[in-house]
Amino acid sequence: MSNTKIKIPDPRFWKDKKVLITGGSGFLGKQIVSRLDPVAKKVVVPHKREYNFINFTDALKCMEVNKPDIVIHSAAFYGGIWINKLYPGQIFYENLSMGLNVMEAARLVGVKKYTTVGTACSYPGHLENALEEKDFWAGITHDSVINYGLPKRILQIQGVVYKRQYDFNSIHVILTNLYGPGDSYNPDRSHVIAALVRKFVEAYQSKSPTVEVWGTGKPIREFLYIEDAAEGIIRATEVYNDTEPLNIAHGKGTTIKELAGTIKAILGYKGKIVWNTSKPDGQKIKYLSTEKMKKMLRWQPKVKLEEGLKKTIKWYMANKDKADARF
């Protein structure tokens, strides 16, 4: 990868562009908006109370009213293992409906570039080690996330066939597990890092002798700091123009046991970790290959896991009540 420092976002690319970001008020969307606001011609953040993208008429109205040049579709209904058990049908329907409707509406109004934010959950569940883009369709998703991963995967094919028939310029970026300030720490919604941060902080503050963690601690996952995720999406939108999926990740896996131990050490928590092995582990190994990303984007994430965890824990402790209340 070139050592030349790349400015992200590139003002030359965005200065004459009107950008619409679905999910722009969410955890990831806010980070994208904050970076594009100073450089783009205009950034539009539609709100669900005005435009519900599950309905095609709302999606089309939103595009017709705002007439964006670029759309970044980051809106999603998602969560950790528990929320996937609670709302599997709703998660499937809403994510597929939103994705199909927003891309079709964008095509109809002549959007010049469209970015779908996908997920590592879309990869086949039987694969292990670094997941490469060429294997994106090499099998079914893991059963624990089929309701979220498969609808997102279908949206990649929507981009492929729209390119064939309409010459529509769309890309599909695949993110690994996100974490950082502003995430949801509600137990019904949170992903693994947010859930563990809340558990350990509460145990630390209450001087509890134990922290219960679900599973065996053996699964390997990858974690991407939220600011790096936003930067990678912006960079891909600027320079990548292929319907084949593109990973945005570190390319390095961490066991849940290592993750819990790192959070414990950062806090200085002296209690014991109790592993509840009656709870599901999910897929054994899931992290993403970054070879294609480095080649195509000439970019890679900057924030290492321990640094990102320190920032996240500091923010959470300063904003705990607000963070816990967010669903």
Secondary structure, DSSP 4 states (H G I P E B T S, - for coil): ---SPPPSS-HHHHTT-EEEEETTTSHHHHHHHHHHTTTSSEEE---TTT--TTSHHHHHHHHHHH--SEEEE------SHHHHHH-HHHHHHHHHHHHHHHHHHHHHTT-SEEEEEEEGGGSBTT--SEEPGGGTTSSPBPGGGHHHHHHHHHHHHHHHHHHHHH---EEEEEE-EEESTT----TTT--HHHHHHHHHHHHHHHT-SEEEEES-S--EE-EEEHHHHHHHHHHHHHH---SS-EEES----EEHHHHHHHHHHHHT--SEEEEETTS---SSEEEE--HHHHHHHS------HHHHHHHHHHHHHHSHHHHHH--
